[in-house]
Amino acid sequence: MSEILTELISTARYLSESGLVTGAGGNVSARDGDGMWISPSGFSFEDAGEDDYPLVDITSGDIVKGERRPSSEVLMHLFIFRQRPDVQAIIHTHPKMTIALTSAGHDLKPMYADYYVYLGGHVPHIDYVTVTTPELARAVEAEMKDDRARGMILRNHGAITVGQSIKEALFRTMAVEEQAFIQWHALSVGTPTYLSDDELKKLDELGSEDYRRKLLAEMKG
């Protein structure tokens, strides 16, 4: 079995164990040569094994290996991979705090270092578009054309993160939900203090954080 697929399946199961998806929700993919492995439609991450993940040609969209139907969000993954040669992995989840907070009209904004270090300063938030539709895939593609985008929020739906490795995409997903958790609780007890532009600039200048970013992009599970 492909090492990439092995890591993708392990990561998908971790997402389920962490509560970032429930049931058959969410989808993941990873680039492998000219194709992408993608989670199958209708399967929970716990139940889907190596024989269930189809390999889809990124250029044509044809299934080149496997008999299962790819995730119903397959177009979204294809469009991102086509636009972003730097992206090696895509994670789409339905994190509870993120959905609740952003559906209520709030934008996620950095309150601690990790969120900014992992996601950067450009995290698009788009209004709800019907799930699994070409319209949603095109809306995601339009935002992901900007190579500053390491993740994005789909209001009333969930989050998407990308990475130069599967591990990097995973850490970004975890940082999104952690930011939502912190921001939600700060709003419930007072007025949150967000990191200023000057403070974010200082993070960019820290050699330790630059090293952490580079290391994460190279990490494998």
SEGU-986823 format. One record per residue: x, y, z of N, C-alpha, C in turn; residue in one letter. Coordinates in steps of 0.001 Angstrom, whole numbers, padded with zeros to 6 digits, always signed. Example, Ala and Ser with C-alpha at 12.3 -4.5 7.8 and 13.67 -1.06 7.14 Angstrom:
2
+013190-005690+007800+012300-004500+007800+013200-003300+007800A
+012850-002250+007080+013670-001060+007140+012900+000030+007870S
% end
This chain:
221
+000846-001203+000000+000000+000000+000000+000880+001251+000000M
+000427+002260-000677+001130+003538-000716+001315+004104+000695S
+002529+004586+000993+002773+005214+002294+001877+006438+002485E
+001632+007142+001395+000773+008321+001462-000636+007920+001879I
-001153+006862+001286-002492+006399+001637-002543+005917+003080L
-001518+005212+003525-001466+004743+004911-001571+005910+005879T
-000806+006976+005611-000839+008149+006493-002185+008859+006414E
-002764+008918+005217-004053+009588+005055-005142+008867+005848L
-005169+007553+005785-006165+006776+006522-005983+006958+008028I
-004741+006929+008483-004455+007129+009908-004915+008508+010371S
-004668+009520+009556-005078+010884+009894-006595+011008+009920T
-007262+010399+008954-008720+010453+008901-009326+009840+010157A
-008778+008725+010596-009297+008075+011800-009046+008927+013040R
-007907+009615+013062-007633+010527+014168-008649+011673+014200Y
-009004+012187+013036-010005+013261+012971-011327+012808+013574L
-011703+011580+013298-012946+011050+013838-012850+010880+015346S
-011740+010320+015813-011540+010118+017254-011531+011446+017999E
-011070+012501+017332-010974+013823+017965-012290+014587+017946S
-013304+014043+017275-014596+014713+017215-014680+015821+016195G
-013697+015904+015297-013723+016948+014274-014655+016596+013124L
-015060+015338+013062-016103+014886+012146-016951+013863+012894V
-018172+013661+012446-019018+012623+013003-019650+011831+011864T
-019890+010557+012106-020514+009716+011096-019704+009717+009811G
-020408+009900+008704-019749+009906+007400-019386+011317+006949A
-019337+012266+007881-019029+013651+007533-017553+013860+007263G
-017250+014931+006534-015872+015311+006244-015255+014484+005136G
-014130+014958+004626-013404+014245+003588-011952+014694+003578N
-011078+013792+003154-009645+014074+003133-009064+013585+001816V
-007951+014163+001411-007274+013717+000197-005794+014035+000297S
-005019+013316-000518-003575+013558-000574-003078+013294-001987A
-002209+014155-002448-001632+014022-003775-000639+012850-003801R
-000681+012065-004865+000255+010960-005053+000583+010904-006542D
+001688+011534-006932+002019+011636-008348+001003+012501-009065G
+000432+011981-010141-000569+012717-010915-001985+012505-010391D
-002110+011722-009328-003435+011427-008783-003591+011890-007351G
-004792+011697-006827-005043+011985-005419-005839+010826-004822M
-005415+010401-003643-006226+009494-002854-007282+010322-002144W
-008509+009865-002136-009573+010622-001484-010506+009670-000748I
-011020+010133+000368-011917+009294+001157-013170+008959+000356S
-013728+007766+000560-014881+007325-000228-016187+007915+000270P
-017131+008052-000607-018450+008578-000271-019213+007585+000600S
-019880+008108+001629-020775+007293+002434-020131+006507+003550G
-018806+006527+003647-018098+005783+004678-017677+006718+005816F
-017751+006234+007047-017119+006959+008138-015619+006746+008041S
-014853+007651+008613-013406+007507+008600-012965+006245+009345F
-013736+005844+010371-013366+004641+011120-013502+003385+010268E
-014509+003379+009394-014818+002162+008646-014053+002030+007323D
-013616+003140+006747-012982+003093+005426-011545+002594+005535A
-011229+001552+004773-009890+000990+004763-009189+001253+003448G
-008020+000636+003287-007180+000915+002118-007873+000579+000802E
-008714-000442+000794-009385-000833-000446-010569+000073-000789D
-010932+000940+000149-012099+001805-000068-011736+003169-000638D
-010491+003587-000476-010057+004905-000954-009737+004837-002441Y
-010476+005547-003290-010133+005559-004715-008970+006515-004993P
-008245+006207-006065-007214+007104-006579-007787+007781-007812L
-007828+009107-007790-008466+009886-008852-007414+010704-009586V
-007443+010647-010909-006531+011465-011711-006880+012937-011530D
-005904+013740-011154-006180+015144-010838-006572+015932-012083I
-005991+015623-013216-006290+016376-014436-007657+016029-015000T
-007934+014742-015122-009178+014307-015778-010341+014112-014821S
-010039+013821-013557-011092+013499-012598-011554+012055-012668G
-010887+011241-013491-011265+009836-013628-010707+009006-012478D
-011449+007988-012080-010958+007045-011084-009980+006096-011774I
-008753+006041-011280-007742+005186-011906-007441+003958-011057V
-007913+003955-009817-007739+002781-008973-008836+002757-007930K
-009380+001584-007688-010421+001440-006678-011807+001372-007289G
-012726+000803-006520-014096+000611-007006-015122+001472-006282E
-014714+002113-005200-015650+002943-004443-015821+004321-005092R
-016970+004903-004861-017231+006260-005332-016466+007250-004455R
-015769+008221-005038-015066+009216-004215-016044+010110-003472P
-015551+010778-002464-016353+011722-001694-017192+012615-002604S
-018370+012955-002137-019251+013835-002911-018667+015236-003070S
-017616+015548-002300-016939+016845-002434-015692+016717-003312E
-015642+015695-004159-014441+015431-004950-014045+016623-005816V
-015015+017354-006360-014684+018513-007200-013906+019567-006421L
-014282+019775-005177-013610+020751-004332-012128+020396-004199M
-011841+019131-003983-010461+018680-003843-009713+018808-005167H
-010346+018389-006262-009707+018486-007569-009364+019926-007913L
-010306+020836-007674-010080+022234-008023-008912+022824-007234F
-008806+022456-005953-007703+022977-005142-006369+022439-005652I
-006297+021139-005884-005039+020553-006356-004629+021129-007713F
-005589+021385-008571-005266+021939-009883-004724+023367-009774R
-005261+024127-008845-004859+025521-008693-003571+025687-007883Q
-003311+024710-006989-002231+024889-006022-001230+023730-006071R
-000214+023825-006923+000787+022753-006974+001557+022584-005671P
+001520+023605-004805+002202+023507-003518+001444+022628-002531D
+000168+022396-002773-000668+021637-001838-000501+020141-002078V
-000199+019435-001008-000056+017980-001068-001188+017256-000339Q
-001918+017960+000500-002994+017325+001263-004093+018334+001567A
-005318+017826+001626-006495+018661+001910-007340+017951+002969I
-007749+018699+003978-008612+018157+005027-009848+019036+005145I
-011002+018418+005031-012278+019127+005209-013019+018474+006368H
-013296+019268+007400-013942+018756+008603-015161+019601+008961T
-015893+019127+009961-017062+019834+010472-016865+020114+011965H
-015878+020939+012309-015569+021192+013725-016667+022015+014401P
-017143+021523+015521-018349+022076+016156-018209+023534+016556K
-017144+023863+017263-016967+025237+017733-016801+026196+016555M
-016073+025774+015551-015848+026618+014376-017164+026913+013671T
-017977+025882+013473-019260+026078+012808-020154+026991+013627I
-020230+026743+014937-021114+027539+015794-020713+029015+015787A
-019439+029283+015984-018980+030657+016119-019097+031422+014805L
-018667+030816+013714-018677+031529+012437-020075+031621+011834T
-020940+030667+012142-022323+030757+011677-023079+031868+012384S
-022583+032245+013554-023186+033347+014304-022651+034702+013852A
-021813+034696+012817-021348+035959+012243-019962+036389+012656G
-019302+035606+013499-017946+035957+013928-016916+035420+012939H
-015847+036162+012743-014691+035677+011997-013633+035211+012999D
-012950+034138+012685-011843+033725+013533-010685+034694+013344L
-010130+035163+014468-009013+036102+014429-007982+035666+015461K
-006698+035796+015152-005665+035245+016033-005712+035822+017449P
-005780+034908+018418-005705+035288+019825-004486+034660+020495M
-003832+033743+019779-002636+033098+020320-001723+032726+019152Y
-000485+032423+019460+000528+032306+018411+000264+031180+017425A
-000133+029999+017921-000219+028837+017033-001169+029057+015870D
-002312+029672+016120-003279+029874+015038-002650+030674+013910Y
-001953+031736+014255-001333+032565+013214-000151+031861+012567Y
+000669+031199+013354+001842+030510+012811+001421+029454+011799V
+000368+028699+012111-000071+027624+011226-000951+028102+010071Y
-001821+029094+010326-002792+029517+009310-002403+030794+008580L
-001520+031591+009163-001162+032853+008541-002242+033905+008722G
-002103+034997+008005-003004+036126+008171-004130+036191+007170G
-004232+035177+006289-005269+035204+005264-006081+033916+005346H
-007177+033963+006093-008075+032815+006242-009462+033247+005754V
-009793+032976+004499-011092+033412+003972-012261+032771+004725P
-013341+033537+004889-014608+033042+005429-015659+033262+004345H
-016289+032203+003869-017292+032374+002826-018669+031978+003343I
-019678+032673+002860-021049+032382+003259-021490+031023+002717D
-022532+030495+003320-022983+029145+002996-023317+028984+001514Y
-022817+027900+000948-023165+027448-000397-023559+025984-000249V
-024588+025543-000936-025089+024183-000777-023963+023161-000894T
-023919+022248+000061-022837+021266+000125-022846+020354-001093V
-021680+019889-001468-021407+018911-002542-021681+019434-003955T
-022010+020714-004092-022374+021236-005407-021158+021811-006144T
-021232+021879-007477-020170+022556-008232-020011+024016-007813P
-021117+024638-007403-021053+026040-006963-020149+026185-005742E
-020247+025237-004814-019373+025278-003642-017921+025054-004063L
-017693+024081-004923-016328+023803-005382-015710+025033-006036A
-016497+025750-006836-015974+026954-007509-015715+028079-006515R
-016587+028194-005505-016387+029232-004482-015106+028972-003691A
-014857+027710-003377-013631+027336-002670-012415+027577-003566V
-012517+027167-004812-011424+027349-005766-011039+028824-005882E
-012037+029692-005938-011772+031124-006104-010924+031666-004961A
-011165+031198-003744-010395+031673-002594-009037+030990-002505E
-008987+029735-002891-007750+028975-002764-006749+029271-003880M
-007150+030049-004879-006190+030483-005897-005082+031321-005264K
-005415+031990-004190-004451+032817-003469-003554+031893-002650D
-002274+031832-002978-001408+030871-002295-001089+031254-000857D
-001621+032392-000403-001504+032711+001026-002485+031902+001857R
-003525+031364+001218-004586+030660+001935-004115+029265+002330A
-004005+029066+003626-003634+027751+004165-004865+027046+004731R
-005928+027803+004859-007183+027254+005354-008289+028244+005090G
-009520+027766+005199-010663+028657+005015-011855+028123+005788M
-012791+029021+006041-014002+028694+006794-015200+028723+005862I
-016010+027683+005931-017277+027621+005206-018381+027800+006236L
-018995+028960+006259-020011+029221+007293-021152+028204+007179R
-021657+027783+008339-022741+026796+008418-022358+025444+007806N
-021060+025199+007700-020623+023957+007048-019374+023378+007705H
-018291+024121+007737-017084+023550+008305-015830+024313+007947G
-014723+023588+007862-013420+024198+007593-012653+023346+006589A
-011785+023999+005847-010867+023323+004932-009460+023805+005265I
-008533+022870+005367-007128+023247+005498-006317+022483+004463T
-005206+023085+004059-004306+022457+003084-002908+022441+003670V
-002046+021607+003075-000690+021553+003569+000272+020962+002564G
+001551+021222+002803+002596+020592+002004+002867+019173+002489Q
+002217+018809+003574+002219+017441+004077+000859+017188+004712S
+000538+015922+004915-000727+015590+005584-000704+016101+007014I
+000439+015960+007658+000573+016425+009045+000341+017930+009147K
+000865+018681+008191+000681+020128+008220-000797+020485+008081E
-001494+019848+007167-002932+020101+007016-003684+019737+008288A
-003283+018644+008943-003930+018227+010195-003714+019253+011288L
-002490+019705+011485-002208+020680+012537-002977+021977+012297F
-003140+022329+011038-003892+023545+010732-005378+023374+011087R
-005916+022196+010810-007300+021920+011198-007471+022013+012707T
-006551+021435+013447-006620+021469+014910-006500+022898+015435M
-005660+023702+014789-005485+025092+015215-006747+025914+014970A
-007451+025633+013868-008709+026328+013582-009716+026083+014703V
-009903+024823+015070-010896+024518+016097-010463+025024+017471E
-009169+024994+017744-008690+025525+019022-008919+027030+019098E
-008667+027739+017996-008934+029172+017961-010415+029451+018210Q
-011288+028678+017567-012724+028857+017759-013115+028611+019212A
-012531+027589+019823-012820+027261+021223-012415+028416+022140F
-011201+028925+021939-010700+030015+022769-011535+031281+022551I
-011815+031593+021296-012555+032810+020978-013983+032744+021534Q
-014625+031594+021400-015976+031403+021931-016003+031693+023427W
-015068+031124+024164-015073+031285+025616-014659+032693+026028H
-013775+033315+025276-013418+034706+025576-014619+035623+025384A
-015386+035394+024315-016588+036194+024064-017643+035990+025149L
-017661+034814+025742-018690+034506+026739-018412+035151+028092S
-017160+035542+028341-016825+036110+029651-016379+037565+029574V
-016183+038089+028386-015736+039478+028291-015462+039882+026859G
-014566+040838+026693-014189+041326+025369-012838+040746+024998T
-012776+039915+023976-011506+039277+023621-010435+040282+023204P
-009197+039946+023487-008051+040699+023001-007401+039888+021889T
-007353+040456+020692-006750+039778+019554-005317+040268+019366Y
-004496+039451+018746-003117+039857+018484-003104+040988+017461L
-002333+042011+017740-002253+043167+016849-001385+042845+015643S
-001487+043691+014617-000653+043521+013426+000830+043552+013791D
+001184+044401+014740+002582+044500+015160+003026+043208+015839D
+002139+042633+016655+002470+041369+017327+002586+040225+016321E
+001743+040232+015296+001821+039200+014258+003116+039335+013466L
+003515+040566+013200+004770+040802+012483+005951+040258+013276K
+005918+040444+014592+006997+039932+015437+007063+038409+015388K
+005894+037763+015294+005885+036305+015158+006549+035874+013862L
+006289+036638+012790+006905+036333+011491+008421+036441+011550D
+008907+037295+012444+010345+037546+012518+011080+036579+013440E
+010325+035759+014159+010943+034812+015081+011511+033614+014321L
+012795+033374+014477+013422+032235+013813+012838+030915+014272G
+012444+030836+015543+011892+029586+016081+010581+029225+015398S
+009760+030224+015100+008478+029942+014460+008669+029607+012986E
+009622+030239+012342+009915+029913+010949+010399+028474+010840D
+011248+028071+011787+011730+026683+011815+010574+025719+012031Y
+009663+026062+012935+008526+025189+013225+007650+025015+011987R
+007426+026078+011244+006629+025997+010014+007293+025061+008999R
+008598+025239+008803+009314+024430+007820+009330+022964+008230K
+009509+022700+009505+009552+021321+010002+008206+020641+009781L
+007135+021362+010068+005802+020775+009945+005480+020417+008502L
+005922+021250+007555+005662+020974+006150+006336+019689+005684A
+007405+019295+006387+008160+018110+005986+007759+016863+006761E
+006974+017020+007820+006683+015911+008712+005734+014896+008098M
+005935+013651+008444+005023+012578+008089+004524+011928+009383K
+003332+011356+009276+002741+010770+010470+003420+009469+010868G
% end
